[in-house]
């Protein structure tokens, strides 16, 4: 394994003129392309998740869950932070992070891989100087827990790539603080590591070095193309929400009892119109068939019902497989296509649900890019 | 950035081997291969700094807002016009306030001219009949709270049907704060930890606040489908 620092600076364009027939292949061209591919593969990650307005329960912890899939092994760390905007001296909050994969492998907060602020035995306590906030002043817009998850360390246990980050939040009676936001995002890399799937050491293309094809794991033109592939596979998180805790009694967890596709409560604009989200789609194929993405939903169906969730994009509608879990679970991934090259590269998505019996609850969802 | 077809070209994966692998061993390196690699690199250099930063359902349904009447504010609010406390009541009760911390984010310069990308906030909103609803979108340098010194963009409406709203903020060198960290790599149960990996990111924090002149739970406004994403520099 060899490593070298990675430039944090933006990539520089490479000109067609540099690779025209009869042109000499210059080290500078290849080095710039390698630098660009490195930054684009591991310096511009776009996978993220957040939880807004999480509030503790004084009796049993409320658990808020988000989905995460690592971009590639060239992304090494996931930043995780919890922030508040209000508090009173002596307030306490406990955040307990457990991470599971789709096959049930689990890393609990007792693991050394979980940062200290996200362990159940390590509560946050508001400083004695805090006296509550007055008026519009956000005097206490503070970070109460912050750290990094080592993705290689976690991947040693979590072998399935679809992870579930579960934040159990609790507080003693009398605490007035609520968590403003818990946020999670992939950190851009500062080094290139030849042991990763993607990453081209610039030394391999310096003047005087022979130009080789190499292989996908050995520096050369094939490794450069492999790193360019990593740039293409730097997948985005397009829409992600945790609507509330995994708790059917929580007022704001969207739900429906409809036997036909209908907007869920709290996601209903009225007149049968479901709430929509607009976002920018990365153009990969530019195909009229759309760009490839996928969605999954955190759900529970009560009353023995069989439920479905239908996602509508600018291309078509996409239904989940039958949803039957009577405990909180993630649906299987459902493949969706998003409009490519639309005006402003913008796409609009919405979803509806139905159930044959009982109630379908949805506490969160994620729509993420899944190009190949 | 020029010199790109504006999309990625589907090619046989490197390392596949055989006649279709453009960079396999013993194959002449063709100018066409270089063109395809340049095109993909330039295209992804345009695309990869851009991404979705935040999405939120907002306040519709039982969570529709009746933010309090703010004295003198009936048009586009400034950040300090907004009541940032208390936060949205996550139990579903209408607190009369709508204010959202939309996360802190690492922002990267766009490849084109190394300029900063622009922020877009999309949402849909409507006012109760006879009243006004207004919103303001703020970008705070580093991790902090909004003030009137924060770059902001806002609007207002009296429309009683959902209106599409787009709020734009251009970024510059003063928009973000550099945060550095040495991230410990590896959690070996014994022996020395691997050397920490240095990190340096440019961070800003996003906020969205709203008011409604009704001041009454009987006349509520709605804001929904909130998304924030980055677009090419303007």
Contacts between the chains, C-beta under 8 A, distances in Angstrom:
chain1	res1	chain2	res2	distance
A	8	B	200	6.1
A	9	B	109	7.7
A	9	B	114	7.3
A	10	B	45	7.6
A	10	B	49	7.4
A	10	B	108	7.2
A	10	B	109	4.6
A	10	B	110	6.9
A	10	B	111	4.9
A	10	B	114	4.8
A	11	B	41	7.5
A	11	B	45	4.4
A	11	B	111	5.0
A	12	B	111	7.7
A	13	B	1	4.7
A	13	B	2	7.2
A	13	B	3	6.6
A	13	B	42	5.5
A	13	B	45	6.7
A	13	B	111	7.0
A	14	B	3	7.2
A	14	B	38	4.8
A	14	B	41	5.9
A	14	B	42	6.5
A	15	B	3	5.5
A	15	B	38	7.2
A	16	B	3	4.6
A	16	B	35	5.9
A	16	B	38	5.8
A	16	B	39	7.9
A	18	B	34	7.6
A	18	B	38	7.4
A	19	B	31	5.7
A	19	B	34	2.9
A	19	B	35	5.7
A	19	B	37	7.7
A	19	B	38	5.7
A	20	B	31	5.8
A	21	B	31	4.2
A	23	B	31	7.4
A	25	B	29	7.1
A	25	B	34	7.8
A	33	B	37	6.6
A	33	B	38	7.3
A	33	B	41	5.7
A	36	B	41	5.2
A	36	B	45	5.9
A	37	B	41	6.3
A	40	B	41	7.4
A	40	B	44	4.9
A	40	B	45	6.2
A	40	B	48	4.8
A	43	B	108	7.4
A	44	B	48	4.2
A	44	B	49	5.5
A	44	B	51	8.0
A	44	B	108	5.6
A	46	B	48	7.4
A	46	B	51	3.9
A	46	B	52	7.6
A	48	B	52	8.0
A	48	B	53	7.8
A	50	B	54	6.7
A	50	B	103	5.3
A	52	B	56	6.0
A	52	B	88	7.9
A	52	B	100	6.8
A	52	B	101	7.6
A	53	B	87	6.3
A	53	B	88	5.3
A	53	B	90	3.9
A	54	B	90	6.9
A	55	B	90	4.6
A	55	B	91	6.8
A	76	B	183	7.9
A	76	B	185	6.8
A	76	B	197	6.8
A	77	B	183	5.3
A	77	B	185	8.0
A	77	B	197	7.5
A	77	B	199	7.7
A	81	B	104	7.3
A	83	B	101	6.9
A	83	B	104	7.7
A	83	B	143	7.5
A	85	B	84	7.1
A	85	B	85	7.0
A	85	B	87	6.1
A	85	B	101	6.5
A	85	B	145	7.3
A	86	B	85	5.9
A	86	B	86	6.5
A	86	B	87	6.6
A	112	B	187	4.6
A	112	B	189	7.4
A	113	B	187	5.4
A	133	B	85	5.4
A	135	B	83	7.9
A	135	B	85	7.3
A	136	B	80	6.5
A	136	B	82	6.8
A	136	B	83	5.5
A	136	B	84	5.3
A	136	B	85	6.5
A	137	B	84	7.9
A	137	B	85	7.5
A	138	B	84	5.1
A	138	B	85	6.8
A	138	B	145	3.5
A	138	B	146	7.6
A	141	B	101	7.5
A	141	B	144	6.5
A	141	B	145	4.2
A	143	B	143	6.5
A	148	B	181	7.7
A	148	B	183	5.0
A	148	B	184	7.5
A	150	B	184	7.6
A	150	B	185	6.5
A	150	B	186	6.5
A	150	B	187	5.8
A	152	B	186	7.5
A	153	B	186	6.6
A	153	B	187	4.8
A	178	B	87	6.2
A	178	B	90	6.6
A	180	B	87	6.3
A	180	B	101	4.7
A	181	B	101	5.1
A	181	B	102	7.9
A	181	B	103	5.8
A	183	B	103	4.8
A	183	B	104	6.5
A	185	B	105	7.1
A	185	B	106	6.7
A	187	B	106	7.6
A	187	B	183	7.0
A	187	B	199	5.9
A	187	B	201	7.2
A	188	B	106	6.6
A	188	B	108	7.3
A	188	B	199	7.6
A	188	B	201	6.5
A	189	B	197	7.7
A	190	B	197	5.8
A	190	B	198	5.2
A	190	B	199	5.6
A	190	B	200	7.0
A	191	B	197	6.1
A	211	B	29	7.3
A	213	B	23	5.4
A	213	B	24	6.2
A	213	B	25	4.6
A	213	B	26	7.5
A	213	B	27	6.9
A	213	B	29	8.0
A	215	B	15	6.0
A	215	B	25	7.9
A	216	B	14	5.3
A	216	B	15	3.8
A	220	B	23	7.9
A	221	B	23	4.5
A	221	B	29	6.5
A	222	B	14	4.5
A	222	B	15	5.9
A	222	B	23	4.7
A	222	B	24	7.2
A	223	B	14	7.7
A	224	B	23	7.9
A	224	B	37	7.4
A	225	B	14	3.9
A	225	B	22	7.6
A	225	B	23	5.3
A	225	B	37	6.7
A	226	B	14	4.9
A	226	B	15	6.8
A	228	B	37	6.2
A	228	B	40	5.8
A	228	B	41	6.2
A	228	B	44	7.6
A	229	B	13	6.7
A	229	B	14	6.7
A	231	B	40	7.7
A	231	B	41	7.4
A	231	B	44	4.5
A	231	B	48	6.4
A	232	B	8	5.3
A	232	B	40	7.0
A	232	B	44	6.3
A	234	B	44	7.8
A	234	B	48	5.6
A	236	B	51	5.2
A	236	B	52	6.4
A	237	B	51	7.6
A	237	B	52	6.3
A	238	B	52	5.3
A	239	B	52	6.9
A	239	B	55	4.7
A	239	B	227	7.2
A	240	B	55	6.2
A	241	B	55	5.8
A	241	B	56	6.6
A	241	B	57	6.2
A	243	B	57	6.7
A	244	B	90	7.2
A	250	B	91	7.9
A	250	B	92	7.9
A	251	B	62	7.0
A	251	B	91	5.9
A	251	B	92	3.2
A	251	B	93	8.0
A	252	B	62	7.7
A	252	B	63	6.3
A	252	B	90	6.6
A	252	B	91	7.6
A	252	B	92	4.8
A	265	B	61	5.9
A	265	B	62	7.6
A	266	B	57	6.8
A	266	B	60	6.9
A	266	B	61	4.2
A	266	B	62	6.6
A	266	B	63	6.1
A	267	B	57	6.0
A	267	B	60	7.5
A	267	B	61	7.3
A	268	B	60	7.0
A	268	B	61	5.8
A	269	B	60	6.5
A	269	B	124	7.4
A	269	B	162	5.9
A	269	B	222	7.8
A	269	B	224	6.6
A	275	B	57	5.9
A	275	B	58	7.8
A	275	B	60	6.4
A	275	B	124	8.0
A	275	B	224	5.0
A	275	B	225	5.2
A	276	B	124	7.5
A	276	B	225	5.1
A	277	B	55	5.5
A	277	B	225	5.2
A	277	B	227	5.2
A	278	B	122	4.4
A	278	B	225	6.9
A	278	B	227	5.6
A	279	B	52	4.9
A	279	B	55	7.2
A	279	B	122	7.8
A	279	B	227	5.1
A	279	B	229	5.3
A	280	B	50	6.2
A	280	B	51	7.9
A	280	B	52	7.1
A	280	B	120	7.7
A	280	B	229	4.8
A	280	B	230	7.6
A	280	B	231	6.2
A	282	B	47	4.9
A	282	B	48	7.7
A	282	B	50	7.2
A	282	B	51	7.9
A	283	B	6	6.8
A	283	B	7	5.5
A	283	B	43	7.6
A	283	B	47	6.5
A	284	B	7	6.6
A	284	B	8	5.1
A	285	B	7	6.1
A	285	B	8	6.9
A	285	B	10	7.2
A	286	B	6	6.8
A	286	B	7	3.7
A	344	B	231	7.5
